[in-house]
């Protein structure tokens, strides 16, 4: 074997090693890409869940206001009361509620807290009742008689007492004002701003043609709206 051939073989070996190193680097990059892709997919799923939750909250608010209007025409609120459920020895375990039929609501609570097949079996109130001596360790009493015109008025009054008495067993507010709901929406956006913006960016990228078509179809309307802004 002459010197020229030896040099060629050495160059080939060096190139082979270089190629091998590049392949190794490429494999590492692919691994990182897959990890990033998986993280991105998880992020998108989380953003979707957040949007679904937000939509459910919006629908719930609309349904609540609608049901309040409908029910006010058919239900008699003249015997409404604000009541509390309180632990006999631990007054800090307190729940505030409202009803148009106190005795019926009391029977419902006594039944629900121990009904394993019921939808409300695991709500905070019933869990705490079971963990702290069952119904016998609690008392349910009327705080105030509150004749009113509709469910909205009743819930607003209930919320006042829930806050004033610092009830610890209520799972949520009895009533949320529009101002409070808007503030919650602002806070939600602030807490999830980056995720929301990423989702919006991805949506624009994946629906580019449809968005373009919508813009074209509504060109005149958009033009009128821009005039109003000016």
N, C-alpha and C positions, 0 to 999 in steps of 0.2 A: 504494500500500500504506500503510495507516494505522499508527499507533504500536502499537496493540493487537495487530495481526497480526504485526508485527515482534517484539514481545515473545514472543508464542506460538511463533514459529519458533525464536527463540533458546532458549527453554525446551525445545523439542522436540530441538534439536541437543544441548543439554547432557545431556538424558535419554538420547539416543542414545549419547553418549560414555560416560556412566555405565554404561549397559547393556553396551556393548562392553567396558569395563574389567572388569565383573563376569564376563562370558563368558570373558575372558582369564584371570582369577583361577580360575574354575571349571575351565578346561582344565588349568591348572597343578596344581590339586588332584587332578584325575583322573590326571595323569601321576605325581604323587607316590604316589597310591594304588596305581597299577599297579606302580610300583617296589617299594613296600612288600609288595604281594601276591606279587610274584615272589621277593623276599627271603624272605618267610615260607614260600612253597612249597619253596624250596631248603632252608630250615632243617628243614622237616618231612621232606623226603627224606633229609637227613643223619641226623636222629634215627631214622628208620626203619632206615637202614643200620646205625646203632649198635646198635639193638635186635636186628636180625638177626644181627649179629656176636656180641652177647652170648648169644643163643639158641644159636648154633652152638658157642660155647665151652662152654655148659652141657651140650649134647648130647654134645660130644666128651668131656667129663669123665665123664659117665654111661656112655658107650660104652666108654671106657678101663677104668673100674672093672669093668664087666660082662665085657669081654673078658679082663681079667686073671684073674677068677674062673673063667671057662670054660676058659681055656687052661691054668691050673694043674693041671687034672685030666687033661690029655691030653699035655702037653709035658714032657720030661725036662730039668730045669734043673741036673742034677748036674755038667754040664761047662761051666757058664756062666763067662764071663770078662769083665773090664773091659779095654778096649783103647784105644789112642790112635793117631791119624794125625798125624804131625809132619813139618814141613819139615826137610830135612837140614841146611840152612844158616841157616834162620830159625826157631828154636825157638818164637818167639812165635806162629807159625802152627800152632795145635794144635787138634785135635778129639778129644773123648772119647766113646766109645760102649760098648755092651754087646751080647753075643750068646751063644747057646748053641752056635754052630758057627763058630769063628774062621775057618777056611779058606774056608768058604762065604761068610761075610760079606766077606772080603777080595776074593774073586772078584766079588762083587756091586758093591763100591765101584769096582773097576778097570773094570768094565763101565759102570756108571751115569754116571761122570764124563764120559765121551765119547759117550754115547748121546743124540744130539740129539732123538730122538723120545720119550725117556723123560720121565715126569712129574717126576722129580727133577733133571733136567739143570741147572736154574738155581738150585738151592739154594746157600746160601753156601759150604758145604764144596767142592762140585764147581767152582764158579766160581773159588774161590781156588786150587784145584789146577791148573786150566787156565791161570790168569794167572801162576802161579809155577813154570813148568817141567814141568807135567804130572806124572803119577804117578811117574815116575822120580826126581823131586826130593823125594819124600816117602817115609817109612817107616811101616809099620803094625805095631805090636808090642803084646804082651799086658802090661798093667800088673799084673794080679792075677787069679788063678783064684778064682772065687767060686761054689762050689756052693750052691744055694739051693732054695727050695720053689716059687716062682712068679715071674711077671714083675714084680709090684709090688716084691718084695724086691730084684730085680736092678736095677730102675730107680732105686730109692732109693740103692743103692750107687753106681750110675753118676753120679747127681746129686752125691753127696759128692765124687767125684773131679773132676767137671767144675768144681765150685766151687774145690776145693783147688788144682787145677792152673791155674785161671784160663783155661780153654779159650776161644779166641777164634773158632773156626770153627763152633761149635754154633749152630743157628738158634733153639733154644728150650731150656727146661729139660727134663731127662729125666723129672722127676717133680715134681708140685705137690701139696703137702699141703693138706688141707681148710682149715687155718688160713690158709695162703698164698692159697688161692683166695678165701676170704672177704675177706681184706685187699685183694686185687686188685679184687674187686667193689666194696668200699667206696671205693677210690681212683677206680675208673671212675665211680661215682655222683658223687663229689666233683668230678671234672674235667668232668662233663657234666650237673651238677645243673640248670642253667637250661634246657638243651635238653630234658632228661627231664621237667621240670615243665611246660614248654610243651606237650610232646607229650601228657602225661597230661591237661592241661586241655582240649586240643583233642579228645582221645578222649572225655572226659566230655561235652563239648558235642555231639559228633556221634553219640554213642550213649546219649543221655539216657534214651530210652524203654526200651531194652534193659537198661540198668543198673537202672532203676526196677523193671522186671519181675523181674530176677534177685534184687534185694533183697526183693521181695515173695514170690517163690518160696522163698527161703531164710530167711524171717523167723524161724522157730523155731530154726534152727541158729545164726543170728547172736545170738539172744537167749541161747542156752545158752553161747555163747562169751563174751559180755559178762559173764555170771554168773561164769564161771571166772576172768576177769581181775580182777573185784572180789574 
